Every structure is written in C-alpha cells, then in structure tokens.
Amino acid sequence: MTYSRITGTGGYLPEKVLSNHDLEKMVDTSDEWITERTGIKKRHLVSDDQTTCDLAEQAVLGAMEMAGKAADDIDLIIVATTTPDQIFPSTACLLQKRLGVHGSAAFDIQAVCTGFVYALGVADKFIRTGAARCAVVVGAETLSRIVDWTDRTTCILFGDGAGAVILEASDEPGILSTHLHADGSYESLLTVPYGISNGLDKVLEKEAFINMKGNEVFKMAVNTLGRIVDETLEHNQMEKTDVDWLIPHQANIRIIQATARKLKMSMDHVVVTVHEHGNTSAASIPLALNEAVRDGRIQRGETLMLEAFGGGFTWGSALMKY
C-alpha cells in the first residue's frame, strides 16, 4: 500500500511585528484583555510590497531543503489561502513559476482556517492513488489586507504568515486519515461579505473586511472540534492516549485548551504558537508543525493530530505518523 508522508517542513513570518501594546495606541483595548481572552501577544504583518506568494515561496524553500528536494521532484502544488495574490492565475501557479516547476498540477484551495487540512487531505488522495509522488502543500495568508484596523473585536486576532510541507509517497504509514467537513448555513457568523461578483465596489474601496460574531464562533468551534476528535479516533480504532501531539489551528488559546481537555491531553503535548503570531488562518497549522519539528519536540514515529475550524463553517482533522 502507498501512503503519503511528510518529509520536510518550512515556515515564514514577515519581519514587521505588531504587539498588543502597539494596538493599545490604535483601538480601545489592552494587552491584558487580549492576552486573557485569546492568548495572543503579537502578530506579524506583511510590508506594502509583500504578497501571499512571497510568503509561500520562503516557506516552501525551507521545506524543500529539509526534504532534500529539487524543482524536478515536485509533481503537485496546492496552496491553501483566503488571500490570493490575484483573481487569476492562482497563487499556486504563481508559486510554481517561482520554484521553476513545469507541468505539474497546481491549484488553490479556499477553506479559510481549515484550508491547510483540506489541502493535506487532497494531496494525500493524489499520492495514495498514484497520481502524484511528491507534493508541495502550503498554507499562506496576508490577512492584514482584509482586517479593519478600527474594529477592536477583529484587528487583535489576525496576522500574516506561511507554512509548508513536502508530502511524498512512502511504503511506511504517514497520513492515516483525513476528515473534512463544511456547513454553509453558518456563513454569516464569520465572513468577508463582499467579493468580485457581490459588492465589487466595496472591494475596490477597500471595505471588504473580516466580520465575526465572536461568541457564536467560539461555541461552535469548541463543540465541533470535540466531535472531530471523536470521529478521527473512532475511524482509526485508536484511543486518546495513542496521540502524542495535538497541533491545532492557532485561533484562540481557550479553544485550544478546550480541545486538549477533550483529548485528556496535557498542554505539554499541544503545540501552541498563537502567542507568537495570532491567527494566520490556513498558515497556522503548518507554522506550528514546522516550529515543533525544528526545535526537536516532534520526533519520527510519533502520532500527530491536526485539527482546524474556520469560516464557512469548515472543519477538519488529519491523523498521521510523523
């Protein structure tokens, strides 16, 4: 049987940092209030001339170096992003050009904060069916471009960044299963309500911002992530104690803690980076994975659970042997 297995990870955060103390000068908030409710201490923001593809490229180069891969080895590129460089071509195609890859399938996936898990699930199917052997899977965002910096309920949460993995065909188990879900009936709770075919004037006037009903989103996220944990473990006939590391979407420390309690897992075995870069949407899980791999916390052979919840609503998980 052919499995897909992560052989390299990479991450990139822009140089500009916006701290909670910086935000105190911009909106009516405080470092204490933000930290207590979200766990976030700072977030990274792109410069005026940086794009989502710029961030993705740097993350991918790091992953390729770790995996020992060159452009000729790559036969699939998937970019999970809510903030593409252009309407078209896709950010994946722009990235493909940057990397010097020719002829492989390249496309974007939009599932907001669950985007990387969706992309991983799709790439896993490509590899298991023999349609690809070596995939680049990226989560990259420039969310600061769709944040209303006068809205204290949302501007404290989001940041920019990119994370990437190299996923390769292997005879050894890697990704054990992925579980992807969505329910569009909740679209109004977390949304950017304007786009190309709906409210283009708002987009052109730069008024297409993230809108969120925070309390409702929090409740839905906690309940939904609890269910996806049960679904994933049941599918693999595994117990909670079989999971070595939880790598959650980095949205809010309280949501992360609630999911850890569901797994009866010590926070010592939960990868937490939300304090360092806030909610980077599709980039947050691969950024957290990369950090824990590179600092030596995650070791080969350990069992990892990735899980995320985002606008749509979308939610999903991936269980894997690293």
C-alpha positions in Angstrom: 0.0 0.0 0.0 1.2 3.5 -0.8 1.0 6.1 1.9 1.8 9.8 1.9 4.4 11.0 4.4 5.7 14.4 5.4 9.5 14.6 4.7 10.1 18.3 5.1 8.5 21.4 6.8 9.0 25.1 6.4 7.7 28.3 7.7 8.0 32.1 7.2 6.8 35.1 9.1 7.1 38.7 7.9 9.6 40.9 9.7 7.1 43.6 10.8 5.7 42.8 14.3 2.6 44.4 15.8 2.4 43.9 19.5 -0.6 44.2 21.8 0.9 47.4 23.2 1.0 48.8 19.7 -2.7 48.0 19.3 -3.4 49.9 22.5 -2.4 53.0 20.6 -4.8 52.2 17.7 -8.0 51.0 19.3 -9.7 50.8 22.7 -8.1 47.6 24.0 -5.3 46.4 26.3 -2.5 43.8 26.4 -4.1 42.3 29.4 -7.5 42.0 27.8 -6.2 40.5 24.5 -3.9 38.0 26.3 -6.5 36.8 28.7 -9.2 36.2 26.0 -7.0 35.0 23.1 -3.5 34.2 24.3 -2.1 36.4 21.5 0.8 38.7 22.4 1.9 39.8 18.9 1.2 39.2 15.2 3.4 39.6 12.1 2.3 41.8 9.2 3.5 42.0 5.6 5.2 45.1 4.2 3.4 47.0 1.4 5.3 45.2 -1.3 4.9 41.7 0.1 2.4 39.2 -1.3 1.0 35.9 -0.2 3.1 34.2 -2.9 6.2 35.8 -1.4 5.5 34.3 2.0 4.6 30.9 0.5 7.8 30.8 -1.5 10.0 31.2 1.5 8.1 28.6 3.5 8.4 26.1 0.6 12.1 26.6 0.1 12.7 25.7 3.7 10.6 22.6 3.4 12.3 21.5 0.1 15.7 22.0 1.8 14.7 19.8 4.7 13.4 17.1 2.4 16.3 17.3 0.0 14.0 18.0 -3.0 14.6 20.0 -6.1 12.1 21.5 -8.5 12.2 18.5 -10.8 11.0 16.3 -8.0 7.7 18.1 -7.5 4.6 16.9 -9.3 1.8 18.7 -7.4 1.4 22.1 -5.8 -1.6 23.0 -3.6 -1.8 26.4 -1.9 -4.4 26.9 0.8 -5.2 30.6 1.0 -8.0 33.1 1.6 -5.9 36.0 0.4 -4.5 35.1 -3.1 -2.2 37.5 -4.9 -4.6 37.8 -7.9 -8.0 36.8 -9.1 -6.1 34.5 -11.5 -3.7 32.9 -12.1 -3.9 31.0 -8.8 -1.3 31.6 -6.2 -0.2 28.0 -6.7 0.6 28.8 -10.4 2.5 31.9 -9.4 4.4 29.8 -6.8 5.0 27.1 -9.4 6.8 29.7 -11.6 8.9 31.0 -8.7 10.0 27.5 -7.9 10.9 26.6 -11.5 8.4 23.7 -11.6 6.9 23.0 -15.0 3.8 20.9 -16.0 2.6 19.7 -12.6 -0.9 20.3 -11.4 -1.1 23.5 -9.3 -4.2 25.0 -7.7 -5.5 26.9 -4.7 -7.9 25.7 -2.0 -10.1 28.1 -0.1 -11.4 26.7 3.2 -10.2 29.6 5.3 -8.7 28.4 8.6 -9.2 24.7 7.7 -7.5 25.3 4.4 -4.3 23.5 5.1 -6.1 20.4 6.4 -8.2 20.4 3.3 -5.1 20.8 1.1 -3.4 18.0 3.0 -6.4 15.7 2.5 -6.5 16.4 -1.2 -2.7 15.9 -1.6 -2.9 12.6 0.3 -5.6 11.3 -2.1 -3.4 12.2 -5.1 -0.5 10.3 -3.7 -2.4 7.3 -2.5 -4.0 6.9 -5.9 -0.6 7.2 -7.7 -1.5 10.5 -9.4 1.5 12.2 -7.6 4.6 11.2 -5.9 5.9 14.4 -4.3 3.6 17.3 -3.4 4.1 20.8 -2.1 1.3 21.7 0.3 1.2 25.3 1.6 -0.9 27.4 3.9 -0.2 31.1 3.3 -2.1 34.3 4.2 -1.9 38.1 4.1 -4.9 38.6 6.4 -3.8 42.1 7.4 -5.1 43.2 4.0 -8.7 42.3 4.9 -8.7 43.4 8.6 -10.5 46.6 9.6 -7.9 48.2 11.9 -10.5 50.3 13.6 -12.5 47.2 14.7 -11.2 46.2 18.1 -13.1 42.9 18.0 -11.2 41.5 15.0 -8.0 43.5 14.5 -6.4 42.0 17.6 -6.7 38.5 16.2 -5.2 38.1 12.8 -1.7 38.1 11.3 0.2 37.1 8.2 2.5 34.1 7.5 3.1 30.9 5.6 3.8 27.3 6.4 4.6 24.4 4.1 5.3 20.7 3.9 6.7 18.3 1.4 4.4 15.2 1.2 5.9 12.2 -0.5 4.8 8.7 -1.4 6.1 6.1 1.0 5.7 2.4 1.9 5.6 3.4 5.6 2.4 4.8 7.1 2.3 8.6 7.2 -1.1 10.2 7.0 -3.5 7.7 8.5 -6.7 9.6 7.7 -8.2 13.0 7.0 -11.7 14.2 7.8 -13.1 17.2 6.0 -16.5 18.9 6.7 -18.4 22.1 6.0 -21.8 23.6 6.7 -22.6 26.8 4.8 -25.7 27.6 6.8 -23.4 29.3 9.3 -21.7 31.6 6.8 -22.9 34.8 8.4 -21.0 34.2 11.7 -17.6 34.5 10.2 -17.3 36.2 6.8 -15.9 38.8 4.4 -19.3 39.6 2.8 -18.0 41.2 -0.4 -16.2 39.8 -3.5 -15.9 40.0 -7.2 -19.5 39.1 -8.1 -21.0 40.5 -4.9 -20.1 44.0 -3.8 -17.2 44.7 -6.1 -17.5 48.4 -5.2 -16.7 47.5 -1.6 -13.7 45.6 -2.6 -12.4 48.4 -4.8 -13.0 50.9 -1.9 -11.1 48.6 0.4 -14.1 48.0 2.6 -14.1 44.2 2.3 -13.2 43.3 5.9 -13.5 40.3 8.2 -16.7 40.2 10.1 -17.1 37.9 13.1 -19.7 37.1 15.8 -17.1 36.0 18.3 -19.2 34.4 21.0 -21.1 32.2 18.5 -18.0 31.2 16.6 -16.3 30.2 19.9 -19.1 28.0 21.0 -19.4 26.3 17.5 -15.6 25.8 17.3 -15.3 24.1 20.7 -18.3 21.8 20.1 -17.3 20.9 16.5 -13.7 20.3 17.3 -14.7 17.9 20.1 -16.8 15.9 17.6 -14.0 15.8 15.0 -11.6 14.4 17.6 -14.0 11.5 18.4 -14.7 10.9 14.7 -11.0 10.7 13.9 -10.0 8.4 16.7 -13.0 6.1 16.1 -12.2 5.8 12.4 -8.7 4.7 13.2 -9.7 2.5 16.2 -7.4 4.4 18.4 -7.6 5.8 22.0 -6.9 9.3 23.1 -3.8 8.1 24.8 -2.4 7.0 21.4 -2.0 10.6 20.3 1.4 12.0 21.1 0.9 15.6 19.8 -2.1 17.8 19.1 -1.3 20.5 16.5 -4.4 22.7 16.4 -5.4 25.7 14.4 -3.9 28.7 16.3 -7.0 30.9 16.7 -7.6 31.3 20.4 -5.9 29.7 23.4 -9.2 28.9 25.1 -10.4 26.9 22.1 -7.0 25.1 22.0 -7.3 24.3 25.7 -10.8 23.0 25.3 -9.8 20.6 22.6 -6.8 19.4 24.7 -9.2 18.7 27.5 -11.4 16.7 25.1 -8.3 14.6 24.3 -7.4 14.5 28.0 -4.0 15.7 26.8 -1.6 17.8 28.9 -0.8 21.2 27.3 2.8 20.0 27.3 1.9 17.9 24.3 -0.1 20.6 22.5 1.9 22.8 20.1 0.9 26.4 20.8 2.2 29.3 18.7 -0.8 31.6 18.9 1.0 34.0 21.3 3.7 34.5 18.7 1.7 35.2 15.5 -2.0 35.3 16.3 -4.5 33.7 13.9 -2.8 33.2 10.5 -5.7 31.2 9.1 -4.5 28.5 6.7 -0.9 29.1 7.7 -1.3 28.5 11.4 -1.1 24.6 11.5 1.9 24.3 9.2 3.7 27.1 11.0 3.1 25.3 14.3 4.1 21.9 12.9 7.3 23.4 11.5 8.3 25.0 14.8 7.8 21.8 16.8 9.7 19.7 14.2 12.6 22.1 14.0 13.0 22.5 17.8 13.0 18.8 18.3 9.8 18.3 20.2 8.2 16.2 17.5 10.1 13.0 16.7 9.8 10.4 13.9 7.3 7.7 14.6 5.1 9.9 16.9 1.4 10.2 16.3 0.1 13.7 15.5 -3.5 15.0 15.3 -4.1 18.2 13.3 -7.4 19.9 13.6 -9.0 23.2 12.5 -12.2 25.2 12.3 -12.9 28.1 10.1 -15.3 30.3 8.2 -17.8 28.5 6.0 -18.1 26.9 8.5 -15.4 24.4 7.6 -13.7 22.0 9.9 -11.4 19.0 9.6 -8.7 16.9 11.0 -5.7 14.8 9.9 -4.2 11.9 11.9 -0.6 10.9 11.0 2.6 9.2 11.9 5.4 11.7 11.6 
